Amino acid sequence: MNKQTKILTSLNRYERKKNIPLALKAFANYQSRCGGSNDNTFLVVAGGWDPRVAENVEHEKELIKVAEEMKITDKVIFLKSISND
């Protein structure tokens, strides 16, 4: 039987006021209840990011740490300033 890949997306700027950790926590909760490590579901966190903006750089590091603490780094993809293409 072939598993379908499921992609969940959080599209925001890399700013603390956007509360992206909430998306990470919700995804971790989903993984623990429904998916587990064998589940073919991924969370894509994408949005505006500028290396000249200290908050963007710091918050990205914080988000990666949250994902590590929740043991979901293999299921989370961080994309920064993606193009419209």
Biopython code that builds the backbone (N, CA, C, O; Angstrom):
import numpy as np
from Bio.PDB.StructureBuilder import StructureBuilder

atoms = [
    (1, "MET", "N", (0.846, -1.180, 0.000)),
    (1, "MET", "CA", (0.000, 0.000, 0.000)),
    (1, "MET", "C", (0.889, 1.240, 0.000)),
    (1, "MET", "O", (1.884, 1.297, 0.723)),
    (2, "ASN", "N", (0.533, 2.216, -0.800)),
    (2, "ASN", "CA", (1.327, 3.426, -0.961)),
    (2, "ASN", "C", (0.766, 4.545, -0.089)),
    (2, "ASN", "O", (-0.413, 4.885, -0.186)),
    (3, "LYS", "N", (1.602, 5.106, 0.750)),
    (3, "LYS", "CA", (1.166, 6.224, 1.586)),
    (3, "LYS", "C", (1.212, 7.511, 0.785)),
    (3, "LYS", "O", (2.156, 7.740, 0.028)),
    (4, "GLN", "N", (0.213, 8.341, 0.943)),
    (4, "GLN", "CA", (0.246, 9.655, 0.315)),
    (4, "GLN", "C", (0.953, 10.635, 1.228)),
    (4, "GLN", "O", (0.782, 10.607, 2.447)),
    (5, "THR", "N", (1.749, 11.501, 0.623)),
    (5, "THR", "CA", (2.410, 12.543, 1.391)),
    (5, "THR", "C", (1.424, 13.666, 1.635)),
    (5, "THR", "O", (0.735, 14.114, 0.719)),
    (6, "LYS", "N", (1.363, 14.116, 2.877)),
    (6, "LYS", "CA", (0.502, 15.245, 3.246)),
    (6, "LYS", "C", (1.393, 16.404, 3.638)),
    (6, "LYS", "O", (2.349, 16.232, 4.394)),
    (7, "ILE", "N", (1.085, 17.579, 3.128)),
    (7, "ILE", "CA", (1.858, 18.780, 3.423)),
    (7, "ILE", "C", (0.958, 19.778, 4.142)),
    (7, "ILE", "O", (-0.067, 20.196, 3.604)),
    (8, "LEU", "N", (1.335, 20.151, 5.337)),
    (8, "LEU", "CA", (0.671, 21.225, 6.065)),
    (8, "LEU", "C", (1.566, 22.447, 5.951)),
    (8, "LEU", "O", (2.790, 22.321, 5.981)),
    (9, "THR", "N", (0.975, 23.622, 5.821)),
    (9, "THR", "CA", (1.759, 24.827, 5.570)),
    (9, "THR", "C", (1.422, 25.916, 6.570)),
    (9, "THR", "O", (0.256, 26.157, 6.882)),
    (10, "SER", "N", (2.459, 26.569, 7.066)),
    (10, "SER", "CA", (2.324, 27.775, 7.872)),
    (10, "SER", "C", (3.043, 28.876, 7.096)),
    (10, "SER", "O", (4.268, 28.861, 6.973)),
    (11, "LEU", "N", (2.284, 29.815, 6.582)),
    (11, "LEU", "CA", (2.841, 30.872, 5.745)),
    (11, "LEU", "C", (2.779, 32.190, 6.506)),
    (11, "LEU", "O", (1.703, 32.756, 6.695)),
    (12, "ASN", "N", (3.934, 32.671, 6.940)),
    (12, "ASN", "CA", (4.045, 33.881, 7.765)),
    (12, "ASN", "C", (5.413, 34.513, 7.565)),
    (12, "ASN", "O", (6.331, 33.882, 7.041)),
    (13, "ARG", "N", (5.539, 35.744, 7.980)),
    (13, "ARG", "CA", (6.877, 36.314, 8.093)),
    (13, "ARG", "C", (7.538, 35.693, 9.336)),
    (13, "ARG", "O", (6.851, 35.273, 10.267)),
    (14, "TYR", "N", (8.841, 35.642, 9.337)),
    (14, "TYR", "CA", (9.591, 35.093, 10.480)),
    (14, "TYR", "C", (9.659, 36.168, 11.570)),
    (14, "TYR", "O", (10.711, 36.749, 11.834)),
    (15, "GLU", "N", (8.501, 36.411, 12.192)),
    (15, "GLU", "CA", (8.389, 37.397, 13.269)),
    (15, "GLU", "C", (7.699, 36.744, 14.459)),
    (15, "GLU", "O", (6.801, 35.919, 14.289)),
    (16, "ARG", "N", (8.118, 37.111, 15.650)),
    (16, "ARG", "CA", (7.558, 36.511, 16.867)),
    (16, "ARG", "C", (6.058, 36.756, 16.986)),
    (16, "ARG", "O", (5.327, 35.895, 17.476)),
    (17, "LYS", "N", (5.597, 37.910, 16.545)),
    (17, "LYS", "CA", (4.168, 38.220, 16.691)),
    (17, "LYS", "C", (3.280, 37.287, 15.868)),
    (17, "LYS", "O", (2.068, 37.245, 16.079)),
    (18, "LYS", "N", (3.867, 36.543, 14.938)),
    (18, "LYS", "CA", (3.101, 35.603, 14.112)),
    (18, "LYS", "C", (2.859, 34.269, 14.823)),
    (18, "LYS", "O", (2.077, 33.449, 14.344)),
    (19, "ASN", "N", (3.513, 34.049, 15.946)),
    (19, "ASN", "CA", (3.331, 32.861, 16.791)),
    (19, "ASN", "C", (3.500, 31.544, 16.017)),
    (19, "ASN", "O", (2.663, 30.646, 16.107)),
    (20, "ILE", "N", (4.567, 31.452, 15.278)),
    (20, "ILE", "CA", (4.853, 30.233, 14.530)),
    (20, "ILE", "C", (5.092, 29.035, 15.456)),
    (20, "ILE", "O", (4.805, 27.906, 15.057)),
    (21, "PRO", "N", (5.608, 29.233, 16.679)),
    (21, "PRO", "CA", (5.738, 28.077, 17.571)),
    (21, "PRO", "C", (4.402, 27.357, 17.800)),
    (21, "PRO", "O", (4.386, 26.153, 18.057)),
    (22, "LEU", "N", (3.305, 28.072, 17.711)),
    (22, "LEU", "CA", (1.996, 27.436, 17.867)),
    (22, "LEU", "C", (1.773, 26.400, 16.767)),
    (22, "LEU", "O", (1.250, 25.318, 17.034)),
    (23, "ALA", "N", (2.165, 26.722, 15.534)),
    (23, "ALA", "CA", (2.045, 25.760, 14.436)),
    (23, "ALA", "C", (2.933, 24.546, 14.686)),
    (23, "ALA", "O", (2.529, 23.412, 14.428)),
    (24, "LEU", "N", (4.144, 24.785, 15.188)),
    (24, "LEU", "CA", (5.044, 23.673, 15.495)),
    (24, "LEU", "C", (4.462, 22.786, 16.596)),
    (24, "LEU", "O", (4.520, 21.560, 16.500)),
    (25, "LYS", "N", (3.909, 23.392, 17.626)),
    (25, "LYS", "CA", (3.316, 22.630, 18.728)),
    (25, "LYS", "C", (2.101, 21.841, 18.264)),
    (25, "LYS", "O", (1.922, 20.685, 18.649)),
    (26, "ALA", "N", (1.263, 22.462, 17.435)),
    (26, "ALA", "CA", (0.087, 21.763, 16.907)),
    (26, "ALA", "C", (0.508, 20.578, 16.044)),
    (26, "ALA", "O", (-0.092, 19.505, 16.118)),
    (27, "PHE", "N", (1.533, 20.774, 15.233)),
    (27, "PHE", "CA", (2.017, 19.689, 14.386)),
    (27, "PHE", "C", (2.609, 18.560, 15.232)),
    (27, "PHE", "O", (2.360, 17.385, 14.961)),
    (28, "ALA", "N", (3.380, 18.909, 16.241)),
    (28, "ALA", "CA", (3.948, 17.893, 17.134)),
    (28, "ALA", "C", (2.833, 17.113, 17.827)),
    (28, "ALA", "O", (2.933, 15.897, 17.991)),
    (29, "ASN", "N", (1.783, 17.803, 18.228)),
    (29, "ASN", "CA", (0.636, 17.149, 18.850)),
    (29, "ASN", "C", (-0.022, 16.188, 17.859)),
    (29, "ASN", "O", (-0.363, 15.060, 18.213)),
    (30, "TYR", "N", (-0.196, 16.639, 16.623)),
    (30, "TYR", "CA", (-0.754, 15.768, 15.588)),
    (30, "TYR", "C", (0.119, 14.520, 15.407)),
    (30, "TYR", "O", (-0.391, 13.402, 15.346)),
    (31, "GLN", "N", (1.427, 14.723, 15.323)),
    (31, "GLN", "CA", (2.348, 13.603, 15.130)),
    (31, "GLN", "C", (2.232, 12.590, 16.267)),
    (31, "GLN", "O", (2.222, 11.382, 16.032)),
    (32, "SER", "N", (2.144, 13.087, 17.493)),
    (32, "SER", "CA", (2.090, 12.172, 18.634)),
    (32, "SER", "C", (0.758, 11.426, 18.707)),
    (32, "SER", "O", (0.708, 10.291, 19.181)),
    (33, "ARG", "N", (-0.318, 12.055, 18.241)),
    (33, "ARG", "CA", (-1.638, 11.429, 18.320)),
    (33, "ARG", "C", (-1.986, 10.587, 17.094)),
    (33, "ARG", "O", (-2.617, 9.537, 17.211)),
    (34, "CYS", "N", (-1.576, 11.049, 15.938)),
    (34, "CYS", "CA", (-2.071, 10.442, 14.707)),
    (34, "CYS", "C", (-1.002, 9.849, 13.801)),
    (34, "CYS", "O", (-1.234, 8.864, 13.099)),
    (35, "GLY", "N", (0.160, 10.461, 13.829)),
    (35, "GLY", "CA", (1.117, 10.101, 12.800)),
    (35, "GLY", "C", (2.267, 9.258, 13.270)),
    (35, "GLY", "O", (2.446, 8.119, 12.839)),
    (36, "GLY", "N", (3.028, 9.820, 14.144)),
    (36, "GLY", "CA", (4.256, 9.157, 14.549)),
    (36, "GLY", "C", (5.334, 9.329, 13.497)),
    (36, "GLY", "O", (5.118, 9.990, 12.482)),
    (37, "SER", "N", (6.469, 8.747, 13.732)),
    (37, "SER", "CA", (7.614, 8.939, 12.837)),
    (37, "SER", "C", (7.418, 8.273, 11.486)),
    (37, "SER", "O", (8.091, 8.638, 10.522)),
    (38, "ASN", "N", (6.516, 7.309, 11.390)),
    (38, "ASN", "CA", (6.277, 6.634, 10.111)),
    (38, "ASN", "C", (5.249, 7.352, 9.245)),
    (38, "ASN", "O", (5.047, 6.986, 8.087)),
    (39, "ASP", "N", (4.612, 8.349, 9.787)),
    (39, "ASP", "CA", (3.610, 9.095, 9.044)),
    (39, "ASP", "C", (4.278, 9.886, 7.924)),
    (39, "ASP", "O", (5.415, 10.335, 8.070)),
    (40, "ASN", "N", (3.591, 10.052, 6.838)),
    (40, "ASN", "CA", (4.128, 10.757, 5.682)),
    (40, "ASN", "C", (3.569, 12.181, 5.611)),
    (40, "ASN", "O", (3.248, 12.673, 4.530)),
    (41, "THR", "N", (3.458, 12.828, 6.753)),
    (41, "THR", "CA", (2.960, 14.196, 6.838)),
    (41, "THR", "C", (4.100, 15.118, 7.243)),
    (41, "THR", "O", (4.897, 14.798, 8.125)),
    (42, "PHE", "N", (4.162, 16.273, 6.580)),
    (42, "PHE", "CA", (5.224, 17.241, 6.830)),
    (42, "PHE", "C", (4.620, 18.621, 7.057)),
    (42, "PHE", "O", (3.550, 18.935, 6.536)),
    (43, "LEU", "N", (5.311, 19.432, 7.832)),
    (43, "LEU", "CA", (4.939, 20.830, 8.032)),
    (43, "LEU", "C", (5.964, 21.689, 7.312)),
    (43, "LEU", "O", (7.168, 21.563, 7.540)),
    (44, "VAL", "N", (5.476, 22.563, 6.441)),
    (44, "VAL", "CA", (6.337, 23.521, 5.761)),
    (44, "VAL", "C", (6.065, 24.890, 6.380)),
    (44, "VAL", "O", (4.944, 25.397, 6.330)),
    (45, "VAL", "N", (7.097, 25.474, 6.958)),
    (45, "VAL", "CA", (7.024, 26.830, 7.503)),
    (45, "VAL", "C", (7.717, 27.723, 6.482)),
    (45, "VAL", "O", (8.924, 27.612, 6.264)),
    (46, "ALA", "N", (6.949, 28.604, 5.863)),
    (46, "ALA", "CA", (7.500, 29.448, 4.805)),
    (46, "ALA", "C", (7.074, 30.888, 5.017)),
    (46, "ALA", "O", (5.996, 31.168, 5.542)),
    (47, "GLY", "N", (7.943, 31.795, 4.598)),
    (47, "GLY", "CA", (7.569, 33.190, 4.705)),
    (47, "GLY", "C", (8.732, 34.138, 4.544)),
    (47, "GLY", "O", (9.870, 33.741, 4.295)),
    (48, "GLY", "N", (8.404, 35.405, 4.697)),
    (48, "GLY", "CA", (9.398, 36.449, 4.523)),
    (48, "GLY", "C", (10.490, 36.380, 5.569)),
    (48, "GLY", "O", (10.224, 36.218, 6.760)),
    (49, "TRP", "N", (11.726, 36.507, 5.104)),
    (49, "TRP", "CA", (12.896, 36.455, 5.974)),
    (49, "TRP", "C", (13.964, 37.331, 5.353)),
    (49, "TRP", "O", (14.259, 37.224, 4.162)),
    (50, "ASP", "N", (14.538, 38.191, 6.163)),
    (50, "ASP", "CA", (15.570, 39.109, 5.681)),
    (50, "ASP", "C", (16.763, 39.001, 6.622)),
    (50, "ASP", "O", (16.617, 39.240, 7.821)),
    (51, "PRO", "N", (17.938, 38.647, 6.109)),
    (51, "PRO", "CA", (19.102, 38.485, 6.981)),
    (51, "PRO", "C", (19.541, 39.784, 7.647)),
    (51, "PRO", "O", (20.312, 39.757, 8.606)),
    (52, "ARG", "N", (19.058, 40.923, 7.147)),
    (52, "ARG", "CA", (19.406, 42.212, 7.751)),
    (52, "ARG", "C", (18.519, 42.553, 8.941)),
    (52, "ARG", "O", (18.804, 43.493, 9.684)),
    (53, "VAL", "N", (17.434, 41.784, 9.124)),
    (53, "VAL", "CA", (16.501, 42.032, 10.226)),
    (53, "VAL", "C", (16.826, 41.063, 11.359)),
    (53, "VAL", "O", (16.631, 39.854, 11.235)),
    (54, "ALA", "N", (17.319, 41.610, 12.455)),
    (54, "ALA", "CA", (17.767, 40.778, 13.581)),
    (54, "ALA", "C", (16.665, 39.848, 14.071)),
    (54, "ALA", "O", (16.933, 38.684, 14.369)),
    (55, "GLU", "N", (15.437, 40.336, 14.159)),
    (55, "GLU", "CA", (14.346, 39.497, 14.651)),
    (55, "GLU", "C", (14.146, 38.280, 13.749)),
    (55, "GLU", "O", (13.903, 37.182, 14.249)),
    (56, "ASN", "N", (14.243, 38.453, 12.443)),
    (56, "ASN", "CA", (14.089, 37.319, 11.523)),
    (56, "ASN", "C", (15.147, 36.258, 11.792)),
    (56, "ASN", "O", (14.827, 35.073, 11.887)),
    (57, "VAL", "N", (16.386, 36.668, 11.914)),
    (57, "VAL", "CA", (17.501, 35.746, 12.125)),
    (57, "VAL", "C", (17.366, 35.038, 13.474)),
    (57, "VAL", "O", (17.520, 33.820, 13.560)),
    (58, "GLU", "N", (17.082, 35.802, 14.515)),
    (58, "GLU", "CA", (16.940, 35.232, 15.857)),
    (58, "GLU", "C", (15.749, 34.283, 15.935)),
    (58, "GLU", "O", (15.838, 33.204, 16.521)),
    (59, "HIS", "N", (14.640, 34.696, 15.339)),
    (59, "HIS", "CA", (13.425, 33.883, 15.440)),
    (59, "HIS", "C", (13.573, 32.562, 14.683)),
    (59, "HIS", "O", (13.059, 31.533, 15.123)),
    (60, "GLU", "N", (14.261, 32.588, 13.568)),
    (60, "GLU", "CA", (14.495, 31.340, 12.849)),
    (60, "GLU", "C", (15.253, 30.360, 13.743)),
    (60, "GLU", "O", (14.905, 29.180, 13.796)),
    (61, "LYS", "N", (16.273, 30.829, 14.439)),
    (61, "LYS", "CA", (17.032, 29.975, 15.352)),
    (61, "LYS", "C", (16.141, 29.434, 16.463)),
    (61, "LYS", "O", (16.244, 28.265, 16.836)),
    (62, "GLU", "N", (15.259, 30.294, 16.993)),
    (62, "GLU", "CA", (14.328, 29.866, 18.039)),
    (62, "GLU", "C", (13.380, 28.782, 17.523)),
    (62, "GLU", "O", (13.089, 27.818, 18.231)),
    (63, "LEU", "N", (12.907, 28.942, 16.300)),
    (63, "LEU", "CA", (11.968, 27.975, 15.733)),
    (63, "LEU", "C", (12.638, 26.626, 15.512)),
    (63, "LEU", "O", (12.040, 25.580, 15.764)),
    (64, "ILE", "N", (13.864, 26.655, 15.046)),
    (64, "ILE", "CA", (14.612, 25.410, 14.858)),
    (64, "ILE", "C", (14.805, 24.709, 16.195)),
    (64, "ILE", "O", (14.696, 23.486, 16.283)),
    (65, "LYS", "N", (15.092, 25.490, 17.237)),
    (65, "LYS", "CA", (15.264, 24.915, 18.582)),
    (65, "LYS", "C", (13.957, 24.288, 19.077)),
    (65, "LYS", "O", (13.970, 23.201, 19.655)),
    (66, "VAL", "N", (12.838, 24.967, 18.851)),
    (66, "VAL", "CA", (11.536, 24.423, 19.257)),
    (66, "VAL", "C", (11.285, 23.092, 18.542)),
    (66, "VAL", "O", (10.860, 22.118, 19.164)),
    (67, "ALA", "N", (11.549, 23.058, 17.238)),
    (67, "ALA", "CA", (11.358, 21.821, 16.473)),
    (67, "ALA", "C", (12.256, 20.705, 17.009)),
    (67, "ALA", "O", (11.829, 19.554, 17.104)),
    (68, "GLU", "N", (13.494, 21.045, 17.358)),
    (68, "GLU", "CA", (14.410, 20.049, 17.928)),
    (68, "GLU", "C", (13.890, 19.519, 19.253)),
    (68, "GLU", "O", (13.903, 18.312, 19.492)),
    (69, "GLU", "N", (13.431, 20.425, 20.118)),
    (69, "GLU", "CA", (12.919, 20.029, 21.431)),
    (69, "GLU", "C", (11.710, 19.110, 21.300)),
    (69, "GLU", "O", (11.512, 18.212, 22.119)),
    (70, "MET", "N", (10.907, 19.338, 20.268)),
    (70, "MET", "CA", (9.704, 18.527, 20.053)),
    (70, "MET", "C", (9.976, 17.286, 19.216)),
    (70, "MET", "O", (9.076, 16.489, 18.952)),
    (71, "LYS", "N", (11.231, 17.134, 18.804)),
    (71, "LYS", "CA", (11.658, 15.971, 18.024)),
    (71, "LYS", "C", (10.872, 15.824, 16.716)),
    (71, "LYS", "O", (10.441, 14.732, 16.346)),
    (72, "ILE", "N", (10.700, 16.961, 16.030)),
    (72, "ILE", "CA", (9.984, 16.942, 14.753)),
    (72, "ILE", "C", (10.829, 17.513, 13.614)),
    (72, "ILE", "O", (10.299, 17.809, 12.542)),
    (73, "THR", "N", (12.117, 17.668, 13.830)),
    (73, "THR", "CA", (12.962, 18.298, 12.809)),
    (73, "THR", "C", (12.965, 17.527, 11.491)),
    (73, "THR", "O", (13.146, 18.122, 10.428)),
    (74, "ASP", "N", (12.771, 16.234, 11.548)),
    (74, "ASP", "CA", (12.758, 15.441, 10.312)),
    (74, "ASP", "C", (11.442, 15.589, 9.548)),
    (74, "ASP", "O", (11.314, 15.105, 8.424)),
    (75, "LYS", "N", (10.467, 16.261, 10.163)),
    (75, "LYS", "CA", (9.153, 16.435, 9.546)),
    (75, "LYS", "C", (8.821, 17.897, 9.250)),
    (75, "LYS", "O", (7.749, 18.196, 8.725)),
    (76, "VAL", "N", (9.746, 18.814, 9.587)),
    (76, "VAL", "CA", (9.502, 20.246, 9.388)),
    (76, "VAL", "C", (10.502, 20.782, 8.373)),
    (76, "VAL", "O", (11.699, 20.503, 8.451)),
    (77, "ILE", "N", (9.996, 21.551, 7.426)),
    (77, "ILE", "CA", (10.834, 22.174, 6.399)),
    (77, "ILE", "C", (10.687, 23.686, 6.536)),
    (77, "ILE", "O", (9.582, 24.219, 6.439)),
    (78, "PHE", "N", (11.801, 24.372, 6.762)),
    (78, "PHE", "CA", (11.791, 25.822, 6.881)),
    (78, "PHE", "C", (12.225, 26.421, 5.546)),
    (78, "PHE", "O", (13.323, 26.145, 5.064)),
    (79, "LEU", "N", (11.368, 27.234, 4.957)),
    (79, "LEU", "CA", (11.674, 27.920, 3.713)),
    (79, "LEU", "C", (11.641, 29.422, 3.991)),
    (79, "LEU", "O", (10.741, 29.925, 4.663)),
    (80, "LYS", "N", (12.631, 30.119, 3.465)),
    (80, "LYS", "CA", (12.735, 31.552, 3.729)),
    (80, "LYS", "C", (12.612, 32.335, 2.427)),
    (80, "LYS", "O", (13.257, 32.011, 1.430)),
    (81, "SER", "N", (11.778, 33.364, 2.450)),
    (81, "SER", "CA", (11.629, 34.286, 1.313)),
    (81, "SER", "C", (11.533, 33.552, -0.016)),
    (81, "SER", "O", (12.333, 33.768, -0.926)),
    (82, "ILE", "N", (10.540, 32.685, -0.104)),
    (82, "ILE", "CA", (10.362, 31.928, -1.336)),
    (82, "ILE", "C", (9.825, 32.842, -2.439)),
    (82, "ILE", "O", (9.136, 33.825, -2.167)),
    (83, "SER", "N", (10.145, 32.509, -3.660)),
    (83, "SER", "CA", (9.689, 33.337, -4.782)),
    (83, "SER", "C", (8.244, 32.953, -5.138)),
    (83, "SER", "O", (7.746, 31.911, -4.714)),
    (84, "ASN", "N", (7.602, 33.793, -5.903)),
    (84, "ASN", "CA", (6.235, 33.506, -6.342)),
    (84, "ASN", "C", (6.191, 32.366, -7.354)),
    (84, "ASN", "O", (5.141, 31.762, -7.573)),
    (85, "ASP", "N", (7.329, 32.078, -7.966)),
    (85, "ASP", "CA", (7.386, 30.971, -8.922)),
    (85, "ASP", "C", (7.284, 29.646, -8.199)),
    (85, "ASP", "O", (7.312, 28.592, -8.835)),
]
sb = StructureBuilder()
sb.init_structure("model")
sb.init_model(0)
sb.init_chain("A")
sb.init_seg("    ")
for serial, (resi, resn, name, xyz) in enumerate(atoms, 1):
    if name == "N":
        sb.init_residue(resn, " ", resi, " ")
    sb.init_atom(name, np.array(xyz, "f"), 0.0, 1.0, " ", f" {name:<3s}", serial, name[0])
structure = sb.get_structure()
